[in-house]
């Protein structure tokens, strides 16, 4: 959740609004509002979110929205539910925590800002 909030703040500074579903109820509400113009970014360091929230993941997969999984776990079996799956590492580094994903999300937000920041 903290990674999603940091990404939200970074994009807000670039005048791009991202909604973060902090509760199960909020996530369910967001999923019902998805359209073909929506993009869902699922951030799951080790894939546990995919297993714990299988019904929500199915609803995202069945929606008309584009979906992206950002993870640092290289052996997720549910990546086929997403239009794009980005593994930010090639090896699982459990001992260093979320650092690879944190680093990637920082790069992602900065790259977006450098390419699309309004002048």
N, C-alpha and C positions, 0 to 999 in steps of 0.2 A: 504494500500500500504506500509505503514511504517513497519508493521509486516512482510510482505513478503520480504522486503529488508533486514530486520534484520535476517530473516531466511536464506536468500541468503548469507549474509556475514558469518554467523555462519558455514554454510555448505562449503563455499569456504575455510575457515580455515582448514576444514577436507579434502580438495582437492576433493570436490564434487561440480560440477557445477549445479546451479539451474538458470533457466531463469525466470525472472519476467516480465510479460507483463504490462508495465506502461501505455500504451495507448490502446484504443480500437483497433486501427490498428495493433499494435504489438500482442495483444491477438488473433485477427483473424488470423494473419500470423502463430502464434505458433500452433493454432488448426489445420490448414491445413497440418502441418508437423507431426502430431502425428502418432505414429506407435504402434504396440503391445508391444514394448519395452519401451514405454513412460509411465510416471506416472504424472498425473495432480493433483496438490494439490490446492484446492480452499479454501481460507481463507476468511470467512465471519462472522464477529462477531455476527450480529443479523439477517442475512439472506436477507438483502436488496439487496445484489449483485445478489442473485438468481432471484429475481423478476425483477430487472432492466435490467439484461442481459439474459433474457430467451432464446433468439436465440443462444447466445454463449454457454449457459449451454446445450442446446439441441445438439449442434455440438460436445461438449465434450462427452456427453452421447452416441452419435452415433459413436464416434471414436473407434478405436481398443485399445486405451490406457486404463490403469487402472486409476480410478479417486477416489480421496479422498476429502471429505469435512471436514474441521476443523472449528468448530463453538462453540460459547458459548450460543447460543439460543436453548432452549430445545424443541421448538414447531415448527420447520421448517417442512413444508409439502412437500418440494421438495427433501428430502433426498433420495428418491428412485431412483433418477437419478444418484447416485454415487455407486461405488462398495463398498465403505466403508464410513460411516459417523461417525465422532468422536465428540460427545458433551463433551466439557471439563468441564462442570458443570451440576449439576442435577437441579439447580434452576436458573432462570433468575435474574441476579444481575445488573440491568440497571444503578444504581447509581454509581457503581464502574468502569464503562467504560470497556475498553478492558483488564483490568488487568488479569482476568482468562486466556484469550487466550494468552496474552504475557507470562505469567508464564508457560503455557503448551508448547509454542513454544521454550522457553528457555530450558526447560527440554528435549524436543524432540531432539533438536540440540546437547545438551550435552550427551544425551544417545547414539545418533548415533555416536558421536565422541568417546565415551568410548568403543563402540562395534566394530567399523569399522575403526578407525584411523590407517593409515599405520604406521608401526614402523620404 
